[in-house]
């Protein structure tokens, strides 16, 4: 993965974008620290799809089933009503 200082990425954006499309992800640094990555849209969509399980996958997974933490009835305190008048 090639690294681009933010100034170079801005000044040579077309070249930066072409490198991403041909070579793959490109790292952008700001003041020497990694700040962002430009990735081709197909890879981005693949990563998004892999990161989120579908509703069907959630419902069928063992991780989706858990005990619900429901507070006991009657444990809530109510405010006392005071007469105004």
N, C-alpha and C positions, 0 to 999 in steps of 0.2 A: 504494500500500500504506500503510495507516494504521499509525502507530507508537503503542504503548501502553507506558508505564512499568509495570514489573512490579507495583507497588502497585495501579495502576488495573486491570490485567488480573485480578489476584486479587480485588479488591473488586467488580468489575463483570463477573465471568466470563461470566454469561449474555449480557450485551450484547456482550462480546468474542467469544464463540462465534457469536452471531447475525451480527455484522459479518463474520466469517470466511465463514460460509455464504452470505451475500448479496453481499458485496463482493469476496471472495477472500482471499488470504493477508494475515495481520496480523503485524506485527513487534512483538516484545517487547524492551524495553531494560532493562538493569540498570545503575544508576548512570550512565545516559547512553550506555552502549555497547550495540550490538546484541547480543542474547543468543540469541534463538530466533525461529522463525516458526511460527505456527499456520496450517495449510493445510487446506482441505476434503479429506475422505477420498478422493473421486474423483480429485482432483489428485495426492494422495500416491501412490495406486495407479498412476496414469499415469506419474509420475516414477520410481517403482520399476521398472516394466516397461521403461521406456526406458533405465534405468541399467544393467540386467543383460542381457547377451545370453543367449539360450537355448543349450542344449548344441548343438543343431543349427547355430545361427549360429556358435558357436565352432569346431565341427568343419569347417565350410565356409569359414571365413575364412582369409585368408593369414596373418594375425597369429597364429593358433593353431599354425601350423607353424613350428618352429624347431629348430635343432640342439640336441640334448641334450648337456649337459656331463657326460660320464661319466668318472670318474677312471680312469687306466690301471690295469690289473690288476697286482697285486704291489707296488703303491706304498705299501700300508698297512704300518705297523710292528707287529710283534707283541711282546708282553711276553715276557721270558724267564721260564721257570718255574724257581723255586728250590725245592729240597727242604727241607722243614721236618722236623726230627726230632732 
